[in-house]
Amino acid sequence: MAATDTFQRPADAAGRTDPAALYVRSYLNIRTVVGIIGLALPIAFIVGEAAYLRGSVHVRGSISAYYHSSMRDLFVAGLSVVGFLLLTYMSAQPRTWDYWLSTVAGVAVVGVVFFPTRRVGIEPGAPLCGVQPEPAGCAPMQQALGENTVAVVHFTCAAIFIGSLAAIAFIFAYREKKYENDRRMALVQKICGWAIIVAVAWVAVGGLLRLSLGELTPLYVGEVVAVWAFGTSWLLKGRDLTAVLFPPKPAPEPASTEEPEPRVV
């Protein structure tokens, strides 16, 4: 059965020779990098496209729609990096929920990349990918399997990815409260988890009621909120990297006969 705990943190996490300390730094780095990418990508798509096209700043109907834009390379690279980092995260602890959820999330986000969403701006009645002659703008996967089939796989992977991230945020909250006794950070992690869930609900409700605000479609807003909540959650859980790289000078501690509860990260 999968566990919510991972492993005890070494006494000196800043050590340069202790394998346990080196492993701690490696996965703190993964958390930090994943968090930064999650926060930066939505902004990078907008700014990058405006700079590349030398036009006004605007947004597309969804984050996935940037696959069919001048930002395709950034979209593929950014999500692929996140996916493979999630696949390697906690790989030495295969009996933990962190490992299973991050692995599922990693596979799912790679699926989001390799099974793109439908092309944007298609005229009604225009031929879809999968026919001959090949329509313009079709990805190889869309041409091989059909545009609608690939889109179904894309949205299924996106839903699994986002759901897994919400679950991981709640696990982070559990450990913040139990092992760090940090109720404030536990609350922040819970907020991140619920923000992802509310974002998904908004996509469904807002899409059904067509509640768009100019270029800001419910799908785009929901995706951005979910991605930013995910990025915030992981960046905050990687915050211990600063303490590891720049450890404070230890203060003298009074003698105690009680064994402290080991920290689990």
N, C-alpha and C positions, 0 to 999 in steps of 0.2 A: 504493500500500500504506500502511496506517495506521502511524503511528510511535508509540513509547512516550514520546518527548521532546515537549515543547511549545514553549517559546520562551525566549530568554535574558532573565533578569531585568535591568531597567535598573539602572545604577549607583546611582541615588538613587531608591529605590522610594517614598520619602516626598514626592517632588516634587509640587507642586500644579499645575504647568503641563505637565509632560511627559505626552503621551497614553499612553505605555507604562506609566508609573507609575500613572496613573489606572486603566488597564485591570487592572493587577495588583491594585489595591485592590478593584476590582469583583468579581473572581472569588474573592479571599480572603474577601470579604463573603459571597458565595454559599456557599462551603464552610462558613463559620462558622454562617450561618443554617440551612443544611440539617442540620448536625450538631446544633445545639441543638434543632431541631424533632424530629429522630429520637430524641434522648434524652428529650425532655419528653413526647411524645405518650402513650406507654403509662401514664405516671403521671397525666397530665392526664385521661385517660379515667376512671380509677378515682376520683380525687379529685373530678373534676367531676360524675360521676354520683352519688356519695355526697352531695355538697353540694346538687345539684339536687333529688334525691329525698328528701333529709333522712333517709337510711337508713344502714344499716351499710355498711362498705367491702367490696366483693366484686368478683370479676372474672368476665368472660364466657368463653365457650368459645374465643374467638379474638379477635384485635384487629379483624378484619373484622366481627365480630358487633356491634360498637359502632355500625355503620351503622343497625341496627334498634333503636336505643335513644335516650334523651334526648340522647346525645352525637353524634347524626348530623351536626349542623352543624359541630362541631369536627372530626369525622372527615373530612368532605368538604373543609373549609377547609384543614386541616393537610396532608393528602395532596396536595391540588391545588397548594398553594404549593410543596411539595417537587417535584412533577412538573414544574411550569413553570420552576422554578429549574434543574432538571436539563436541561430542554430548551434553556435559554439558556446553560448552562455551556459554556465553551470554544467558543462558536459562531463565533469568528473563527479557529479552528484546526480546520477540518473534516477534515483529514487525520491526525488523531491518534486513538489508541484512546480517550483521555479523552472526546473529542467523541462518537464513535459509541456507546460504552458508556453514557455519561450520557444521550444522546438515546434509546436503546432503553429505559433504565431510566425515563426521564421519561414516554415514551409508555405503558409498561407500568403505572406507578403511577396514571396518569390512567385507564387501563382498569380498574384495581382500584376506583377511585372510582365510575365511571359504570356498571360492571357489578357490582352488589353480590352478596354471598354470599347463601345461602338464609336465609329468615327463621328465627328461633330459636323454640323452644318450640312447634312445630307438632305437633298430635296425629296419630298414625298414621291414615292414610286421609283426612286433611283435604285439601280441594281446594288445588292449587298455583296460583300466579299464572299468568295466561294464559287463565283461563276466566271465564265470566260466570255469575252476578254476581261481580264482582271480590272476591277474598278480602281480608281486612283486612291492612294493613301492606305491601302490594305496592308496590314502586317502579315508576314508569312503564316503565322498561326491562324489568323482570321481567314486567309485564303484557303488553307488546308482543311479547316474544320467548319468553316462558316461563321459569319459575323455574329449572329444571334447566339449560337452555341458557345462561342468563346466569351461573349458578354455575360452569359449565365455563370460560367465558371469564374469569371472575374469578380462578379458581385458576391458569389458564394465565398470565395477566398477572402474578399474584403471584410465580410461579416464575421468570419472565423477569426481573422486577424484582430479586428477591433474588440471582439468579445474576449479573446485571450488576454489582450492588454488590460482590459477592465479587471479581469480576475487577478492578474499579477499585481495591480495597484492595491487591491484589497489585501493580498498577502503581505505586501510591503507595509501596509497600515497595521496589520496584526503584529508583525515583528517589531515595528517601532514602539508599539504600546507595551508588548510583553518584555522585550529585552532591553530597550533603550529607555523605557519609562518616559517616552516623549509623546505625551498625549496631543500636543499641538501638531507635531509632524505626522502623527497617526491620522489626525483629522484632515490634514492637507492631502494625504494619500487617499483617504476615503473620498474626499471631494473630487480628486482626479478620477477615481473609479466611477463615481456617480456622474461626473461630467461626461464621460465617454458614453455611459448608458443613456443619459438624457439627450446627447447629440444624436444617437441612433434613433431614438424616439422622435426627435425633431425632424430628422430626414423623412421618416415615414409619414408623420402628421403633416408637416409642411409641404411635402410633395403631393399628398392627397388633396390638400386645400389650395395648392399652387400659391403659397405665400412667399413670393419672391420680392426682394427689394432691389430694384434695378438689376444689376448684373449678379447680385448675391442670391443665388438659388438656395433653397433649403438643403440640397445635397452638398453644395460647396461649403456652406456655413457649418453643417453638421460634421463634415469631414475635417475641416480646419480645427474646430473645437476638440474633436476626438484626438487628432494628431498632436495638438498643443498640450492637451491634458496628459497624453502618453509621454510626450517629451519632458514635460515638467516633472512627472512622477519619476522617470528614470534619472533625470539630471539631479534631482534632490537625493535619490538613493546613491548616487555617485559622489555626493558632496564629501564623504569621508576620504576621498582621494587627496584632498588638500591637507587633511590632518596626517595622512600617511606620508606624503611627500615632504611636508614641513611640520614635523611633530613638535609640539610644545615641550618645554622643559618640564619634566615631571616634578610635582610638588611632593614634599615629604608627607607620607601618610601615617596616621596613628596605627599602632599595632592592633590587630583584630584577630579574634579566634574564629570568626565565622568565615565560611567559604563563600565568596561571591558567586552569583549565578553566571556561568560563562556567556559571553556575548555571541549571539548568532546573527550573521549578517544577511 
